[in-house]
């Protein structure tokens, strides 16, 4: 009898002890697996992210003004650090300055406000440390106050990020900039919708002048004043040629229109 009692299983010794920590992590893993099945097991894509076009426009205007202020400061310091980017297709040397790069860095940094936005810039995003550009960065809020009233007058509508892009030129007229012909120097941004331009902003840093316009709405300056446009019928036909990238355009225009 005693032998039978000794052979009886000890159920108390065989009890399973559950560890709360292990149970928690097991539930976490199961949850992630279930979530992955829900996400990748469906044909549906993630929902599109949308943004008010006025918000994008506001940052485009802030971007050109911030970049332009940096351009003016670098010129005043006489620290242009002029380099050559190579030659254009017509053999004209294309210049690059420190102002191009600093302006580009500041603008791209500001537009990170929209991480899903496609941003196209003329300059390559060459590495620059924050310490190099920080002294050229103006306060965003002060810049915003200058244009807030004008921008609030612009009509707005929501669009998906995938339909929009921002194109920037951190310093237009670099050649003239290096020659001191500052009236030609601008910083520009363009917002496109479905590949078509719908908004543009131009800042003249050495005249502290900002002009921006929206398709089917009109032009305005940063003081909120609408700019009257002349009727196309009353504007003389004009061919505008770049001073530093003329190529053969001027000669061809003379030949076609003047018969010379």
C-alpha positions in Angstrom: 0.0 0.0 0.0 2.8 2.3 0.9 4.4 1.6 -2.5 1.2 2.6 -4.3 1.1 5.8 -2.4 4.7 6.6 -3.3 4.0 5.9 -7.0 1.0 8.4 -7.1 1.9 11.5 -9.2 2.6 14.6 -7.1 0.1 17.0 -8.8 1.1 19.9 -6.6 4.7 19.6 -7.8 3.5 19.6 -11.4 1.5 22.8 -11.2 2.5 25.4 -13.9 3.5 28.8 -12.6 2.6 31.6 -15.0 4.9 34.6 -15.2 2.9 37.9 -15.6 5.8 39.5 -17.5 6.0 36.7 -20.0 2.2 36.8 -20.5 2.5 40.6 -21.2 5.2 40.2 -23.9 3.3 37.3 -25.5 0.2 39.4 -25.8 2.3 42.3 -27.3 3.8 40.0 -30.0 0.4 38.5 -30.8 -1.0 42.0 -31.1 1.7 43.1 -33.5 1.2 40.0 -35.6 -2.5 40.7 -35.8 -1.9 44.3 -36.7 0.5 43.3 -39.5 -2.1 40.9 -40.9 -4.7 43.6 -40.9 -2.3 46.1 -42.7 -0.6 43.9 -45.2 -3.3 41.4 -45.7 -5.6 44.0 -47.3 -5.4 45.6 -50.8 -6.4 49.0 -49.4 -3.7 51.6 -49.2 -3.0 54.0 -46.3 -5.4 57.0 -46.4 -4.0 60.0 -48.2 -2.8 62.9 -46.0 -4.3 66.3 -46.9 -3.3 69.8 -46.1 -4.8 73.3 -46.5 -3.1 75.0 -49.5 -3.0 78.3 -47.5 -0.7 76.6 -45.0 1.6 75.5 -47.8 1.5 78.9 -49.3 2.3 80.5 -45.9 5.4 78.4 -45.5 6.5 79.0 -49.1 6.4 82.8 -48.5 8.2 82.4 -45.2 10.8 80.3 -46.9 11.7 82.8 -49.6 11.9 85.6 -47.0 14.1 83.6 -44.7 16.4 82.5 -47.5 16.5 86.1 -48.8 17.4 87.6 -45.5 20.4 85.1 -45.3 21.4 86.1 -48.8 21.5 89.8 -47.8 23.5 89.1 -44.6 26.1 87.1 -46.5 26.5 89.8 -49.1 26.9 92.5 -46.3 29.6 90.3 -44.7 31.4 90.0 -48.1 31.7 86.2 -47.5 30.4 85.0 -50.8 32.9 82.1 -51.3 32.3 82.0 -55.1 32.7 78.6 -56.8 32.0 77.2 -60.3 29.3 74.6 -60.8 30.6 74.1 -64.4 29.4 75.4 -67.7 25.9 75.7 -69.1 24.8 74.0 -72.4 25.9 77.2 -74.2 29.3 77.3 -72.5 28.6 80.0 -69.9 30.2 79.4 -66.5 27.6 78.8 -63.8 28.5 80.2 -60.4 27.6 79.0 -56.9 28.1 81.0 -53.7 27.8 80.4 -50.0 24.6 82.4 -50.1 23.0 79.9 -52.5 23.8 77.0 -50.1 22.8 78.8 -46.8 19.6 79.9 -48.3 18.9 76.5 -49.7 19.6 74.9 -46.3 17.3 77.2 -44.4 14.5 76.8 -46.9 14.6 73.0 -46.9 14.7 73.0 -43.1 11.6 75.2 -42.9 9.7 73.1 -45.4 10.3 70.0 -43.3 7.1 71.2 -41.6 5.5 69.1 -44.4 7.5 65.8 -44.3 5.1 64.3 -46.9 5.6 67.2 -49.3 7.8 66.7 -52.4 10.3 69.6 -52.5 12.4 70.3 -55.6 15.4 72.7 -55.4 17.8 74.0 -57.9 20.8 73.4 -55.6 22.0 70.1 -54.3 21.5 69.7 -50.5 25.3 70.0 -49.7 26.0 69.2 -46.1 26.2 72.3 -43.9 26.2 72.2 -40.1 23.6 74.0 -38.1 26.3 76.2 -36.5 27.3 77.4 -40.0 23.8 78.6 -40.8 22.3 79.5 -37.4 23.5 83.1 -37.4 21.6 83.7 -40.7 18.3 82.3 -39.4 15.7 84.9 -38.7 12.9 84.3 -36.2 10.0 82.5 -37.9 7.4 84.3 -35.8 8.6 87.8 -36.7 8.6 86.9 -40.4 5.1 85.4 -40.0 3.7 88.5 -38.4 4.8 90.5 -41.4 2.8 88.5 -43.9 0.0 87.0 -41.8 -2.6 89.6 -42.6 -2.0 89.3 -46.4 -2.0 85.6 -46.4 -5.3 85.3 -44.6 -7.0 87.0 -47.6 -6.0 84.1 -49.9 -8.8 81.5 -50.4 -8.0 78.0 -49.3 -8.9 74.4 -49.9 -7.6 71.0 -48.8 -5.5 68.9 -51.2 -3.7 65.6 -50.8 0.1 65.9 -50.3 0.6 63.5 -53.2 -0.9 66.0 -55.6 1.4 68.9 -54.5 5.0 69.9 -54.8 7.1 73.0 -53.9 9.8 74.2 -56.3 12.4 76.6 -54.9 15.3 78.6 -56.3 17.3 79.7 -53.2 19.1 82.5 -55.1 18.2 83.5 -58.6 20.6 85.7 -60.6 23.8 84.3 -58.9 26.0 85.8 -61.6 24.5 89.3 -61.0 24.8 88.8 -57.3 28.5 88.3 -57.6 28.8 91.4 -59.7 26.9 93.6 -57.3 23.8 94.0 -59.6 21.5 93.4 -56.6 18.3 94.6 -58.3 18.2 91.3 -60.2 18.6 89.1 -57.1 15.5 87.1 -56.0 14.5 84.1 -54.0 11.6 82.2 -55.4 9.1 79.4 -54.6 6.4 77.8 -56.7 3.6 75.5 -55.5 2.3 73.0 -58.0 -0.9 71.0 -58.0 -1.1 67.9 -60.3 2.1 69.2 -61.9 0.7 72.6 -62.8 1.8 75.8 -61.1 -0.9 77.4 -58.9 1.1 79.7 -56.6 4.3 81.7 -56.8 6.3 83.8 -54.4 9.2 86.1 -55.2 11.3 87.9 -52.6 13.8 90.7 -53.5 16.2 90.7 -50.5 17.9 93.9 -51.2 14.6 95.8 -51.6 12.7 93.9 -48.9 9.9 93.3 -51.4 7.7 90.2 -51.5 5.2 89.6 -54.3 3.0 86.5 -54.5 0.1 85.3 -56.6 -2.5 82.6 -56.8 -4.0 81.3 -60.1 -7.5 82.7 -60.7 -7.1 85.0 -57.7 -4.5 87.6 -58.4 -1.3 89.2 -57.1 -0.5 90.8 -53.8 2.4 92.2 -51.8 3.3 91.4 -48.2 1.4 94.5 -47.0 -1.8 92.9 -48.2 -2.2 95.2 -51.2 -3.6 93.7 -54.4 -1.7 94.5 -57.5 -3.8 95.5 -60.5 -2.9 93.6 -63.7 -3.1 95.2 -67.1 -5.3 93.7 -69.8 -3.3 91.4 -72.1 -4.5 93.3 -75.0 -2.9 96.5 -73.7 0.5 95.0 -72.9 3.1 95.2 -75.7 4.5 91.8 -76.7 7.9 91.4 -75.1 10.5 88.8 -75.2 12.5 88.6 -72.0 16.0 87.1 -72.1 18.2 86.2 -69.2 21.2 88.6 -69.0 23.6 85.9 -68.0 22.1 82.9 -70.0 21.3 84.7 -73.3 22.7 82.0 -75.6 21.4 82.6 -79.1 17.9 83.7 -78.1 18.5 87.4 -78.8 19.9 86.7 -82.3 17.1 84.3 -83.1 14.5 86.7 -81.9 15.9 89.5 -84.0 16.0 87.2 -87.0 12.4 86.0 -86.6 10.7 89.2 -85.6 12.8 91.9 -87.3 14.0 90.0 -90.3 17.6 91.0 -89.6 
